[in-house]
Each structure stands twice: as structure tokens, then as C-alpha cells.
Amino acid sequence: MSKKKEITINTRVDETIHRQMREKAATYFNGNISALIRCATLRYTEEATTAEPSGTTPRLIVLISTAIKKIDKIGVNHNQAVKCINEKMKMSPLAFTANDLLPFSQFGGDMKIIQEILRYLYEILKS
């Protein structure tokens, strides 16, 4: 359960940095610059970052954090869809139709993003 985000932090950047941040946020966080900044400055557990092991880069941390969060989101959505199907089956097993499986189609886009991130991470780590 996440806590309500009530604190706003203002920061100044030049146009080049702002454009780069928007691009990365669009690529990895559906345009959410706040999520980009949180992942760049915090570990996934949202503890303040300390010295990273040698060989790690902020880019790797952001990619791994993004993949983990997207996997978690898919798991939560999957569980909700399964719960709805189970409830419907309890009430009327014969009323179950193919349309009841439509919520599962929404996971395809996120899974494709996760696959791309993991493939990219693999290429970085193997070189």
C-alpha cells in the first residue's frame, strides 16, 4: 500500500536537461517525471541510495526498478481480474464467456515493455 504523496519539490534545470528527463520519463515511466526522479534517487524499496556496487550505473538501476514495478503492476492487475472471474464463477458458472477473459489482454503491452527492458539489460550486462 503506497502512501499519499503530498510533498512537492521544485528544482531548476536548463532546457536540455528538461528535454532529456522528459524523453527518459516517456520511455520508461509513461511520461511521469516524478517517477523518473524517484527511481533515480531512491532504491526500489524507497530507501535513500548509498554507494552502489562497482559496475552499476543509475541507468541500470532505473531500468531494473522500472521492470520490477511493471511486473508488480501486472501481478496486481492479474490477481484482480482472476478474483472477478472466480466471483462470477461462484455466482453463475454457466454464465462465464470469452469476454470475461478480455482483462488479460491489457497485460500484453506492459509485458512487451518488460521484455524490451530485460533484453536491453541483458545486452548491457553481457558486454
C-alpha atoms as an extended CHARMM CRD file, in Angstrom:
* protein
*
       127  EXT
         1         1  MET       CA              0.0000000000        0.0000000000        0.0000000000  PROA      1               0.0000000000
         2         2  SER       CA              1.5840000000        3.2750000000       -1.0670000000  PROA      2               0.0000000000
         3         3  LYS       CA              1.4200000000        6.4200000000        0.9650000000  PROA      3               0.0000000000
         4         4  LYS       CA             -0.2220000000        9.5590000000       -0.3780000000  PROA      4               0.0000000000
         5         5  LYS       CA              2.3220000000       11.8560000000       -1.9970000000  PROA      5               0.0000000000
         6         6  GLU       CA              1.7140000000       15.3040000000       -0.5310000000  PROA      6               0.0000000000
         7         7  ILE       CA              5.1300000000       16.9930000000       -0.7290000000  PROA      7               0.0000000000
         8         8  THR       CA              6.1610000000       18.8980000000       -3.8550000000  PROA      8               0.0000000000
         9         9  ILE       CA              9.8370000000       19.5040000000       -4.6010000000  PROA      9               0.0000000000
        10        10  ASN       CA             10.7980000000       22.2440000000       -7.0550000000  PROA      10              0.0000000000
        11        11  THR       CA             14.0770000000       22.0660000000       -8.9330000000  PROA      11              0.0000000000
        12        12  ARG       CA             15.6420000000       24.1300000000      -11.6990000000  PROA      12              0.0000000000
        13        13  VAL       CA             17.0890000000       22.6110000000      -14.8630000000  PROA      13              0.0000000000
        14        14  ASP       CA             18.0180000000       24.0060000000      -18.2530000000  PROA      14              0.0000000000
        15        15  GLU       CA             16.0620000000       23.1630000000      -21.4120000000  PROA      15              0.0000000000
        16        16  THR       CA             18.4760000000       20.3990000000      -22.4590000000  PROA      16              0.0000000000
        17        17  ILE       CA             18.2220000000       18.5640000000      -19.1330000000  PROA      17              0.0000000000
        18        18  HSD       CA             14.4470000000       19.0200000000      -19.0940000000  PROA      18              0.0000000000
        19        19  ARG       CA             14.1390000000       17.5500000000      -22.6020000000  PROA      19              0.0000000000
        20        20  GLN       CA             16.3290000000       14.5800000000      -21.6260000000  PROA      20              0.0000000000
        21        21  MET       CA             14.2480000000       13.9930000000      -18.4900000000  PROA      21              0.0000000000
        22        22  ARG       CA             11.0030000000       14.1340000000      -20.4960000000  PROA      22              0.0000000000
        23        23  GLU       CA             12.4020000000       11.6480000000      -23.0260000000  PROA      23              0.0000000000
        24        24  LYS       CA             13.5080000000        9.1700000000      -20.3440000000  PROA      24              0.0000000000
        25        25  ALA       CA             10.2420000000        9.5820000000      -18.4740000000  PROA      25              0.0000000000
        26        26  ALA       CA              8.3090000000        8.9600000000      -21.7030000000  PROA      26              0.0000000000
        27        27  THR       CA             10.3730000000        5.8500000000      -22.4650000000  PROA      27              0.0000000000
        28        28  TYR       CA             10.4010000000        4.2240000000      -19.0440000000  PROA      28              0.0000000000
        29        29  PHE       CA              7.6370000000        5.8050000000      -16.9260000000  PROA      29              0.0000000000
        30        30  ASN       CA              4.7760000000        6.6500000000      -19.3070000000  PROA      30              0.0000000000
        31        31  GLY       CA              5.8290000000       10.3100000000      -19.1390000000  PROA      31              0.0000000000
        32        32  ASN       CA              5.8450000000       10.5130000000      -15.3290000000  PROA      32              0.0000000000
        33        33  ILE       CA              8.8750000000       12.6960000000      -14.5000000000  PROA      33              0.0000000000
        34        34  SER       CA              8.2220000000       12.3210000000      -10.7640000000  PROA      34              0.0000000000
        35        35  ALA       CA              8.5850000000        8.5330000000      -11.0620000000  PROA      35              0.0000000000
        36        36  LEU       CA             11.7980000000        9.0060000000      -13.0470000000  PROA      36              0.0000000000
        37        37  ILE       CA             13.2660000000       11.2290000000      -10.3240000000  PROA      37              0.0000000000
        38        38  ARG       CA             12.1670000000        8.8830000000       -7.5240000000  PROA      38              0.0000000000
        39        39  CYS       CA             13.7680000000        5.8890000000       -9.2560000000  PROA      39              0.0000000000
        40        40  ALA       CA             16.9570000000        7.8230000000       -9.9850000000  PROA      40              0.0000000000
        41        41  THR       CA             17.3540000000        8.8820000000       -6.3530000000  PROA      41              0.0000000000
        42        42  LEU       CA             15.8470000000        6.0100000000       -4.3740000000  PROA      42              0.0000000000
        43        43  ARG       CA             16.1730000000        2.2640000000       -4.3710000000  PROA      43              0.0000000000
        44        44  TYR       CA             13.0670000000        0.3000000000       -5.2660000000  PROA      44              0.0000000000
        45        45  THR       CA             12.4110000000       -0.1170000000       -1.5430000000  PROA      45              0.0000000000
        46        46  GLU       CA             12.3720000000        3.6910000000       -1.4010000000  PROA      46              0.0000000000
        47        47  GLU       CA             15.3360000000        3.8200000000        0.9490000000  PROA      47              0.0000000000
        48        48  ALA       CA             17.8360000000        6.5870000000        0.2010000000  PROA      48              0.0000000000
        49        49  THR       CA             20.6100000000        5.3900000000       -2.0730000000  PROA      49              0.0000000000
        50        50  THR       CA             24.1380000000        4.9420000000       -0.8140000000  PROA      50              0.0000000000
        51        51  ALA       CA             27.2590000000        3.9340000000       -2.6610000000  PROA      51              0.0000000000
        52        52  GLU       CA             26.3720000000        1.4280000000       -5.3560000000  PROA      52              0.0000000000
        53        53  PRO       CA             28.3890000000       -1.7010000000       -6.0310000000  PROA      53              0.0000000000
        54        54  SER       CA             31.0990000000       -1.1590000000       -8.6200000000  PROA      54              0.0000000000
        55        55  GLY       CA             29.8790000000       -1.5000000000      -12.1700000000  PROA      55              0.0000000000
        56        56  THR       CA             26.3460000000       -0.2820000000      -11.5150000000  PROA      56              0.0000000000
        57        57  THR       CA             25.0480000000        2.8580000000      -13.1240000000  PROA      57              0.0000000000
        58        58  PRO       CA             21.9570000000        4.9500000000      -12.4420000000  PROA      58              0.0000000000
        59        59  ARG       CA             20.6410000000        3.8210000000      -15.8320000000  PROA      59              0.0000000000
        60        60  LEU       CA             20.8060000000        0.1460000000      -14.8090000000  PROA      60              0.0000000000
        61        61  ILE       CA             19.1030000000        0.9140000000      -11.5080000000  PROA      61              0.0000000000
        62        62  VAL       CA             16.2850000000        2.8050000000      -13.2570000000  PROA      62              0.0000000000
        63        63  LEU       CA             15.7810000000        0.0290000000      -15.8090000000  PROA      63              0.0000000000
        64        64  ILE       CA             15.7140000000       -2.7010000000      -13.1800000000  PROA      64              0.0000000000
        65        65  SER       CA             13.3780000000       -0.6740000000      -10.9420000000  PROA      65              0.0000000000
        66        66  THR       CA             11.0660000000        0.0130000000      -13.8790000000  PROA      66              0.0000000000
        67        67  ALA       CA             10.9230000000       -3.6740000000      -14.8210000000  PROA      67              0.0000000000
        68        68  ILE       CA             10.2060000000       -4.6970000000      -11.2130000000  PROA      68              0.0000000000
        69        69  LYS       CA              7.4380000000       -2.1070000000      -10.8390000000  PROA      69              0.0000000000
        70        70  LYS       CA              5.8230000000       -3.1160000000      -14.1370000000  PROA      70              0.0000000000
        71        71  ILE       CA              5.9740000000       -6.8070000000      -13.1640000000  PROA      71              0.0000000000
        72        72  ASP       CA              4.3650000000       -5.9310000000       -9.8180000000  PROA      72              0.0000000000
        73        73  LYS       CA              1.6440000000       -3.9060000000      -11.5690000000  PROA      73              0.0000000000
        74        74  ILE       CA              0.8560000000       -6.8100000000      -13.8880000000  PROA      74              0.0000000000
        75        75  GLY       CA              0.6770000000       -9.1650000000      -10.8930000000  PROA      75              0.0000000000
        76        76  VAL       CA             -1.7550000000       -6.9010000000       -9.0560000000  PROA      76              0.0000000000
        77        77  ASN       CA             -3.9500000000       -6.4360000000      -12.1360000000  PROA      77              0.0000000000
        78        78  HSD       CA             -3.8130000000      -10.1610000000      -12.8700000000  PROA      78              0.0000000000
        79        79  ASN       CA             -4.9430000000      -11.0050000000       -9.3420000000  PROA      79              0.0000000000
        80        80  GLN       CA             -7.8400000000       -8.5420000000       -9.5650000000  PROA      80              0.0000000000
        81        81  ALA       CA             -9.0010000000      -10.0000000000      -12.8840000000  PROA      81              0.0000000000
        82        82  VAL       CA             -8.7860000000      -13.5730000000      -11.5520000000  PROA      82              0.0000000000
        83        83  LYS       CA            -10.7160000000      -12.5940000000       -8.4190000000  PROA      83              0.0000000000
        84        84  CYS       CA            -13.5310000000      -11.1400000000      -10.5750000000  PROA      84              0.0000000000
        85        85  ILE       CA            -13.6580000000      -14.2940000000      -12.6780000000  PROA      85              0.0000000000
        86        86  ASN       CA            -13.7400000000      -16.5160000000       -9.5820000000  PROA      86              0.0000000000
        87        87  GLU       CA            -16.5720000000      -14.4670000000       -8.0810000000  PROA      87              0.0000000000
        88        88  LYS       CA            -18.5570000000      -14.7060000000      -11.3100000000  PROA      88              0.0000000000
        89        89  MET       CA            -17.9650000000      -18.4690000000      -11.4700000000  PROA      89              0.0000000000
        90        90  LYS       CA            -19.2650000000      -18.8530000000       -7.9010000000  PROA      90              0.0000000000
        91        91  MET       CA            -22.4460000000      -16.9360000000       -8.7320000000  PROA      91              0.0000000000
        92        92  SER       CA            -23.1510000000      -18.4750000000      -12.1250000000  PROA      92              0.0000000000
        93        93  PRO       CA            -20.6760000000      -20.9790000000      -13.5820000000  PROA      93              0.0000000000
        94        94  LEU       CA            -22.5850000000      -21.2930000000      -16.8450000000  PROA      94              0.0000000000
        95        95  ALA       CA            -22.5460000000      -17.5320000000      -17.4620000000  PROA      95              0.0000000000
        96        96  PHE       CA            -18.7630000000      -17.4720000000      -17.9660000000  PROA      96              0.0000000000
        97        97  THR       CA            -17.8740000000      -16.3190000000      -21.5080000000  PROA      97              0.0000000000
        98        98  ALA       CA            -14.8080000000      -15.4760000000      -23.5750000000  PROA      98              0.0000000000
        99        99  ASN       CA            -15.4510000000      -11.7830000000      -22.8340000000  PROA      99              0.0000000000
       100       100  ASP       CA            -14.6000000000      -12.4870000000      -19.1990000000  PROA      100             0.0000000000
       101       101  LEU       CA            -11.0110000000      -13.1050000000      -20.3340000000  PROA      101             0.0000000000
       102       102  LEU       CA            -10.6430000000       -9.6820000000      -22.0010000000  PROA      102             0.0000000000
       103       103  PRO       CA             -8.9520000000       -8.0580000000      -18.9570000000  PROA      103             0.0000000000
       104       104  PHE       CA             -5.9680000000      -10.3340000000      -19.5720000000  PROA      104             0.0000000000
       105       105  SER       CA             -5.3630000000       -8.7300000000      -22.9890000000  PROA      105             0.0000000000
       106       106  GLN       CA             -4.3250000000       -5.4810000000      -21.2680000000  PROA      106             0.0000000000
       107       107  PHE       CA             -1.1700000000       -7.1320000000      -19.9270000000  PROA      107             0.0000000000
       108       108  GLY       CA              0.3430000000       -7.5740000000      -23.4120000000  PROA      108             0.0000000000
       109       109  GLY       CA              1.6530000000       -4.0020000000      -23.7610000000  PROA      109             0.0000000000
       110       110  ASP       CA              3.3020000000       -3.9600000000      -20.3530000000  PROA      110             0.0000000000
       111       111  MET       CA              4.7980000000       -7.4040000000      -20.9500000000  PROA      111             0.0000000000
       112       112  LYS       CA              6.3240000000       -6.1760000000      -24.2270000000  PROA      112             0.0000000000
       113       113  ILE       CA              7.9270000000       -3.2120000000      -22.4090000000  PROA      113             0.0000000000
       114       114  ILE       CA              9.2690000000       -5.5380000000      -19.7070000000  PROA      114             0.0000000000
       115       115  GLN       CA             10.7210000000       -7.8750000000      -22.3400000000  PROA      115             0.0000000000
       116       116  GLU       CA             12.4360000000       -4.9490000000      -24.0870000000  PROA      116             0.0000000000
       117       117  ILE       CA             13.8890000000       -3.6430000000      -20.8140000000  PROA      117             0.0000000000
       118       118  LEU       CA             15.1420000000       -7.1000000000      -19.8150000000  PROA      118             0.0000000000
       119       119  ARG       CA             16.6060000000       -7.7230000000      -23.2750000000  PROA      119             0.0000000000
       120       120  TYR       CA             18.3970000000       -4.3490000000      -23.1090000000  PROA      120             0.0000000000
       121       121  LEU       CA             19.6790000000       -5.0860000000      -19.5850000000  PROA      121             0.0000000000
       122       122  TYR       CA             20.9530000000       -8.4620000000      -20.7650000000  PROA      122             0.0000000000
       123       123  GLU       CA             22.8740000000       -6.8350000000      -23.6160000000  PROA      123             0.0000000000
       124       124  ILE       CA             24.4230000000       -4.2660000000      -21.2490000000  PROA      124             0.0000000000
       125       125  LEU       CA             25.3950000000       -6.8560000000      -18.6560000000  PROA      125             0.0000000000
       126       126  LYS       CA             26.8530000000       -9.4020000000      -21.0640000000  PROA      126             0.0000000000
       127       127  SER       CA             29.2110000000       -6.8630000000      -22.6630000000  PROA      127             0.0000000000
